[in-house]
Amino acid sequence: MRILVVGAGPAGLFFSIIAKRAIPTATIHIRERNPHGVTYGWGVAFSESAADALRPAAPDVIDALTAETRHDRMVVSLDGVGVPVKVGRSHLNARWSLLAILEEFALKAGVRIEHDRDAAVTENDMAAWDLVIGADGVNSQTRERFAEHFLPSVELGSNWLAWYGTPKPYPPSIILQNSEYGVLMVHASRFSAEMSNFTVEVGQETFDRLGFAGMTEDESRELCERLFSDSLDGAPLRSDHSPWFQTKFISCARWTHRNLVLIGDALHTVHPSIGSGTRFAMRDAVYLTHALDSANWDVEVGLKEFQRVRKPVADAFQTAAKRSIAWYEGLPSRTITHPTKFALEYLMRTGRVSYRDFRRENREVILGYERDLR
């Protein structure tokens, strides 16, 4: 069995590890467009439930990915008033650390990784390899090259985001500020002893009022430092290729074309706000490996089984993501004045947490809120 994987992100690397362990005699080759050690972004999260779901496929790998920063509480803040709430435990890693760990396991398994290489899949690749995996991310060249077969749908979110880092240690936090420019929001979380994520999100009108479209990356970062100076307490924001962007919500009507299959963000996305992107991609790898293994690595049969079994689960995640997107994109048009009400709405936004769930885990917070309503 000869397998080509295009993209050395979480989906491609994790698939390569567990596939090589399933069929040690296979030749597995990863092509990655970025140079070795180069990636963009800051910290990425695993919920405890995500880790538990992935662990059976490669316990040693998941243990290594969940050995660092852990959180089981977060702070939801409205105009400087923070509401601490209990949430499910999550594990955070620097993105570069997570990829380095996965790459180390892949190399030890016998996977060949080639960096700084044009990653686009060609018809020649499909002829030369038994199986080709398109794991080249949200801006997948593979998906676009074979769009007539995959029939992708791409929707841009209306809000704008910029993903920074900061040395200030933040517990997982949602920070909402009502300002003269409109609603300003931050998603923050410490992912190492030295750094936290600090992702700023604004609606289109606020984006325009602040003039971000005409600013350089450094000018935007400096303005965000000023806008959130009270929260940052003098800590700087840092860029790592941190331009403003609108999220892409991607789905594909077809997941396969002959011996080519898409996984991860190349196939379908969720949304940064539900914190499941890495898990979503790596679960694709697990489902794909299991489907192929169950088919005795008959590629045609295994790929059909992958889509049949995985798609209903993936669709449910995307439905939750759409609810989350709608909630965030509706914030600029609303006035929210009660911090606990904001915390409650935030945690219930996808439909996966009920009022009863929230009340059970955060009894004192809810009792205070219910007293305020009397």
C-alpha positions in Angstrom: 0.0 0.0 0.0 1.4 3.4 -1.1 -0.3 6.5 0.5 0.4 10.1 -0.3 -0.8 12.7 2.3 -0.9 16.3 1.2 -0.6 18.6 4.3 1.3 18.1 7.5 -1.4 19.6 9.8 -3.1 17.7 12.6 -5.4 15.7 10.2 -2.6 14.6 7.9 -0.1 13.8 10.6 -2.5 11.9 12.8 -3.8 9.9 9.9 -0.3 9.0 8.9 0.6 7.8 12.4 -2.4 5.6 12.9 -2.4 4.3 9.3 1.3 3.3 9.5 0.6 1.5 12.8 -2.3 -0.3 11.2 -0.3 -1.4 8.2 3.5 -1.2 9.1 4.5 -2.3 5.6 2.8 0.7 3.9 4.8 3.5 2.3 3.3 6.8 3.6 4.7 10.1 2.3 3.6 13.5 3.5 4.1 16.6 1.4 3.9 20.0 3.2 4.2 23.4 1.5 5.6 25.2 4.6 9.3 24.9 5.5 10.1 22.7 8.5 9.1 24.3 11.8 7.1 27.1 10.2 3.5 27.4 11.1 1.1 30.3 11.9 -1.1 31.0 14.9 -0.8 30.5 18.6 -2.6 28.0 20.9 -5.0 25.2 20.1 -7.3 23.4 22.5 -8.6 19.9 23.2 -11.5 19.3 25.4 -11.3 16.3 27.7 -14.1 14.7 25.8 -12.1 15.2 22.6 -9.0 13.6 24.1 -11.1 10.7 25.4 -12.6 10.1 21.9 -9.2 10.2 20.2 -7.1 8.3 22.8 -8.1 4.7 21.7 -6.6 5.3 18.3 -3.1 6.3 19.7 -3.0 6.5 23.5 0.7 7.5 23.6 0.1 10.4 21.1 -2.9 11.8 22.9 -1.2 11.6 26.3 1.7 13.6 24.9 -0.7 16.2 23.5 -2.6 16.6 26.8 0.4 16.8 29.1 0.6 20.6 29.2 -1.8 23.4 30.2 -5.2 22.3 31.6 -8.3 24.4 32.4 -11.7 23.5 33.9 -12.9 27.0 34.5 -13.4 30.1 32.3 -14.3 33.7 32.8 -17.0 35.4 30.8 -16.6 39.2 31.1 -19.0 42.0 30.2 -17.7 45.5 30.3 -15.1 44.6 33.0 -17.3 42.5 35.1 -16.1 38.9 35.1 -18.3 35.8 35.8 -16.2 32.7 36.6 -17.9 29.5 35.4 -17.1 25.8 35.6 -16.7 24.1 32.2 -15.4 20.8 30.9 -11.7 20.4 31.2 -9.6 21.4 28.2 -6.0 21.0 27.3 -4.1 23.7 25.3 -0.9 23.5 23.3 1.1 25.9 21.2 0.2 25.1 17.6 3.9 24.7 16.8 4.4 22.3 19.8 1.4 20.2 18.8 2.6 19.8 15.2 6.2 19.0 16.4 4.8 16.3 18.7 2.7 14.8 15.9 5.6 15.0 13.4 8.0 13.2 15.9 5.5 10.3 16.3 5.0 10.1 12.5 8.8 10.0 11.8 9.3 7.3 14.5 6.5 5.3 12.9 8.4 5.4 9.6 6.4 8.1 7.8 8.4 10.2 5.3 7.8 14.0 5.6 8.9 16.4 2.9 8.6 20.1 3.7 8.8 23.2 1.5 7.3 21.3 -1.4 4.4 22.3 -3.7 1.6 20.3 -2.1 -1.0 20.5 -4.9 -2.4 17.0 -5.9 -2.2 16.2 -9.6 -3.7 13.4 -11.8 -0.2 12.0 -11.9 -0.2 11.7 -8.1 -3.5 9.8 -8.2 -2.1 7.4 -10.8 1.2 6.8 -8.9 -0.3 6.2 -5.4 -2.8 3.7 -4.2 -4.5 6.3 -1.9 -4.2 10.1 -1.8 -5.3 12.2 1.2 -6.0 15.9 0.8 -5.3 17.3 4.2 -4.1 20.7 3.0 -6.3 22.9 5.2 -9.0 25.5 4.8 -7.4 27.0 1.7 -7.0 23.6 0.2 -5.5 23.6 -3.3 -6.6 19.9 -3.6 -10.3 20.8 -3.0 -10.1 23.7 -5.5 -8.3 21.7 -8.2 -11.0 19.0 -8.1 -13.9 21.3 -7.2 -16.1 19.8 -9.9 -15.9 16.5 -8.2 -16.1 17.6 -4.5 -18.7 20.3 -5.1 -17.6 22.5 -2.2 -19.7 25.2 -0.6 -17.8 28.1 1.0 -19.6 30.7 3.1 -17.7 33.7 4.6 -18.7 34.8 8.1 -19.7 38.4 8.5 -17.5 39.1 11.5 -13.8 39.9 11.4 -11.1 38.3 13.5 -7.4 38.8 14.2 -5.5 36.1 16.1 -2.8 37.5 18.4 -0.8 36.2 21.3 0.1 37.9 24.6 2.3 37.1 27.5 -0.5 37.9 30.0 -1.8 34.7 31.5 -5.5 34.4 30.8 -7.8 31.6 31.9 -10.1 30.7 29.0 -12.0 33.9 28.7 -14.7 35.6 26.6 -14.4 39.4 26.9 -17.2 41.6 25.6 -16.9 45.4 25.6 -19.7 47.8 24.5 -17.8 50.8 23.1 -18.5 53.9 21.1 -17.5 52.0 18.0 -19.8 49.0 18.7 -19.3 45.6 20.3 -15.7 44.5 20.8 -15.0 40.9 21.7 -11.9 38.8 22.6 -11.4 35.0 23.0 -8.4 34.6 25.3 -6.7 31.5 26.8 -3.3 30.6 28.2 -1.7 27.8 26.2 1.8 27.7 27.8 3.6 29.1 30.8 4.6 32.1 28.7 1.7 32.9 26.3 -2.0 33.2 25.8 -4.2 33.4 22.7 -5.9 36.8 22.2 -8.3 36.7 19.3 -10.2 39.9 18.6 -13.6 39.7 16.9 -15.7 42.6 15.6 -18.7 43.0 13.3 -18.5 44.7 10.0 -19.8 48.1 11.1 -17.3 48.2 14.0 -14.5 47.1 11.7 -15.3 49.9 9.3 -15.7 52.6 12.1 -12.3 51.7 13.5 -10.7 51.8 10.0 -9.0 48.4 10.3 -9.3 47.8 6.5 -6.8 50.6 5.8 -4.3 49.6 8.5 -1.1 47.6 8.4 -0.9 44.5 10.6 1.2 46.4 13.1 -1.2 49.4 13.2 -4.2 47.0 13.8 -2.3 45.3 16.6 -1.4 48.6 18.3 -5.0 49.8 18.1 -6.3 46.5 19.6 -3.8 47.0 22.5 -5.3 50.4 23.2 -8.9 49.2 22.9 -8.3 46.4 25.4 -5.7 48.1 27.5 -7.8 47.6 30.7 -7.9 43.9 30.2 -4.3 43.5 29.1 -2.9 45.5 32.1 -0.1 46.8 30.0 0.9 43.5 28.4 1.6 43.7 24.6 -0.1 41.9 21.8 2.1 39.9 19.4 1.6 39.0 15.8 2.5 35.8 14.0 1.1 36.6 10.5 -2.0 38.0 12.2 -4.1 39.8 9.6 -7.8 40.3 9.9 -9.8 37.5 8.4 -13.4 36.3 8.0 -14.0 32.6 8.9 -14.7 30.2 6.0 -17.5 27.7 6.6 -16.8 24.9 4.2 -18.7 21.8 3.3 -18.4 19.4 0.4 -21.2 17.4 -1.3 -18.8 14.7 -2.2 -15.9 13.6 -0.1 -14.0 11.4 -2.5 -12.8 11.3 -6.1 -11.5 7.9 -7.3 -8.6 7.2 -4.9 -8.5 10.8 -3.5 -10.3 11.8 -0.3 -10.4 15.0 1.7 -10.1 15.2 5.5 -9.9 18.0 8.1 -10.4 21.7 7.1 -9.9 20.8 3.5 -13.2 18.9 3.6 -15.3 20.7 6.2 -14.8 23.4 8.9 -16.5 24.2 12.1 -15.7 27.6 13.7 -13.0 28.8 16.1 -15.7 29.8 18.6 -16.6 26.1 19.4 -12.9 25.2 19.9 -13.2 21.8 18.1 -11.3 22.4 14.9 -8.2 20.3 15.8 -10.4 17.5 17.2 -12.7 17.6 14.2 -9.8 17.1 11.8 -8.1 14.4 13.9 -11.4 12.5 14.2 -11.6 12.4 10.4 -8.3 10.6 10.5 -9.6 8.1 13.0 -12.8 7.4 11.0 -10.9 7.1 7.7 -8.4 4.7 9.1 -11.1 2.6 10.7 -13.1 2.5 7.5 -10.1 1.4 5.4 -9.0 -1.1 7.9 -12.5 -2.6 8.1 -12.4 -2.9 4.3 -9.0 -4.6 4.4 -7.6 -1.5 2.8 -9.7 -1.8 -0.3 -9.6 1.9 -1.2 -12.9 2.1 -3.1 -14.9 0.3 -0.4 -13.1 2.0 2.5 -13.7 5.5 1.1 -17.4 4.9 0.6 -17.6 3.6 4.1 -15.8 6.6 5.5 -18.3 9.1 4.1 -21.3 6.9 5.1 -20.2 6.6 8.7 -18.5 9.9 9.3 -20.8 12.3 7.5 -23.8 12.2 10.0 -21.5 12.9 12.9 -19.7 15.7 11.0 -23.0 17.2 10.0 -24.1 17.4 13.6 -20.8 19.3 14.5 -21.4 21.7 11.6 -24.9 22.3 12.8 -23.6 23.3 16.2 -21.0 25.5 14.6 -23.7 27.3 12.6 -25.6 28.1 15.8 -22.4 29.4 17.3 -21.6 31.6 14.3 -25.2 33.0 14.2 -24.9 33.9 17.9 -21.6 35.7 17.5 -22.7 37.5 14.4 -25.9 38.6 16.1 -24.0 40.2 19.0 -23.2 43.6 17.2 -27.0 44.3 16.8 -27.8 43.6 20.4 -27.5 45.3 23.8 -26.4 43.0 26.6 -26.3 44.5 30.1 -26.2 41.5 32.6 -22.8 39.7 32.9 -24.4 36.4 34.1 -27.0 36.5 31.3 -24.2 36.9 28.9 -22.3 34.0 30.4 -25.4 31.8 30.2 -26.1 32.7 26.6 -22.5 32.1 25.7 -22.4 28.6 27.1 -25.8 27.6 25.7 -25.3 29.1 22.2 -24.7 25.8 20.4 -27.6 23.9 22.0 -25.2 21.3 23.5 -25.4 22.8 27.0 -28.9 23.3 28.6 -30.0 25.7 31.3 -30.2 22.6 33.6 -26.6 21.6 32.8 -25.3 25.2 33.4 -27.3 25.4 36.7 -26.0 22.1 37.9 -22.3 23.0 37.3 -22.6 26.7 38.3 -25.2 26.7 41.1 -24.1 29.8 43.0 -23.7 31.8 39.8 -27.3 30.9 38.7 -28.8 31.5 42.2 -27.4 35.0 42.2 -28.7 35.6 38.7 -32.2 34.3 39.6 -32.2 36.6 42.7 -31.4 39.5 40.5 -34.5 38.7 38.3 -36.9 38.8 41.2 
